[in-house]
Amino acid sequence: MEKSLDQMLNPEQYYRDVTERYGINLRASGRSVSMRIDDGLSFGQLGLTKGPEALRDAIMRIAPPGRFSSEMDLAATIAHEPNHVRGFIKALPFAEVTEEAACASQYAFEQWFKGLR
């Protein structure tokens, strides 16, 4: 997807456009999952979901646009993080269930994106 000037000036809109373009589900237990761009994520960290925020407000944090090497990396991160929100809302154990589901979702998206699914 070519970025428009509006998308470059408004990264939140760009993230929403990517989410819509690839049909990524941003719902968790009947709630809408919100994306927050977080400049404070450490180098190499593209997404983060904090338990209290996820439980209370269904929020996932995403790195700023300059950290992604491609639109596919951005979309894969957006596909990955809502699974953490869902896991926190359902009170699932993070290491055993939530990370496995998030990685499986991200892998499935990447395979679809590459035309392998």
C-alpha positions in Angstrom: 0.0 0.0 0.0 1.3 3.4 -0.9 1.2 5.8 2.0 -0.7 9.0 1.4 0.4 12.3 2.9 -2.5 12.1 5.3 -1.3 8.7 6.5 2.3 9.9 6.9 1.0 12.8 9.0 -1.4 10.6 10.9 0.2 7.3 11.7 -2.9 6.2 13.7 -4.9 6.4 10.5 -2.3 4.5 8.6 -2.4 1.7 11.2 -6.2 1.6 10.9 -6.0 1.5 7.1 -3.5 -1.4 7.3 -5.8 -3.2 9.7 -8.8 -2.7 7.4 -6.9 -3.6 4.3 -5.9 -7.0 5.7 -9.1 -7.7 7.6 -7.4 -8.0 10.9 -9.8 -8.7 13.8 -9.5 -6.1 16.5 -12.2 -7.5 18.8 -11.8 -9.2 22.1 -14.7 -10.7 24.1 -17.1 -8.4 22.3 -14.9 -5.3 22.9 -13.0 -3.2 20.4 -9.2 -3.4 20.8 -7.5 0.0 20.6 -4.0 0.6 19.2 -1.7 3.1 20.8 1.5 4.1 19.2 4.2 3.9 21.8 7.6 5.6 21.2 8.8 4.1 24.5 9.0 0.6 23.3 12.5 -0.8 23.4 14.6 -1.2 20.3 13.4 -4.3 18.4 10.1 -4.4 20.3 7.3 -3.9 17.8 4.3 -4.5 20.1 3.4 -4.8 23.7 0.2 -5.6 25.6 0.1 -4.8 29.3 -2.3 -6.8 31.4 -4.0 -4.1 33.4 -4.5 -1.9 30.3 -5.8 -4.8 28.3 -8.2 -5.9 31.0 -9.5 -2.4 31.7 -9.4 -0.7 28.3 -8.6 -3.4 25.7 -5.5 -1.5 24.6 -2.4 -2.8 22.7 0.7 -0.8 22.1 2.4 -0.7 18.7 5.8 0.8 17.8 5.9 4.0 15.7 6.0 3.5 11.9 9.7 4.1 11.5 10.5 0.8 13.3 8.8 -1.5 10.8 10.8 -2.7 7.8 7.6 -3.3 5.8 3.9 -3.0 5.8 3.8 -6.8 6.3 5.8 -6.4 9.5 3.3 -3.8 10.7 0.3 -5.9 9.8 1.8 -9.1 11.4 2.3 -7.2 14.6 -1.2 -5.8 14.5 -2.4 -9.4 13.9 -0.3 -10.7 16.9 -1.1 -8.3 19.7 -4.9 -8.6 19.9 -4.4 -12.2 21.0 -2.6 -11.0 24.1 -5.5 -8.6 24.8 -8.0 -11.6 24.4 -5.8 -13.7 26.7 -5.7 -11.1 29.5 -9.4 -10.5 29.2 -10.0 -14.3 29.5 -7.4 -14.6 32.3 -5.4 -17.1 30.4 -1.8 -17.9 31.4 0.4 -15.8 29.3 3.3 -18.2 28.6 1.2 -21.3 28.1 -1.7 -20.1 26.0 -1.6 -16.4 25.0 1.9 -16.3 23.4 1.2 -19.5 21.4 -2.1 -18.1 20.1 -0.5 -14.8 19.2 2.4 -16.4 17.4 0.0 -18.8 15.6 -2.1 -15.8 14.4 0.9 -13.9 13.3 2.3 -16.9 11.4 -1.1 -17.5 9.7 -1.2 -13.9 8.6 2.4 -14.0 7.2 1.6 -17.2 5.3 -1.5 -15.7 3.9 0.3 -12.5 3.0 3.0 -14.5 1.1 0.2 -16.4 -0.8 1.0 -19.6 0.9 -2.5 -20.0 2.4 
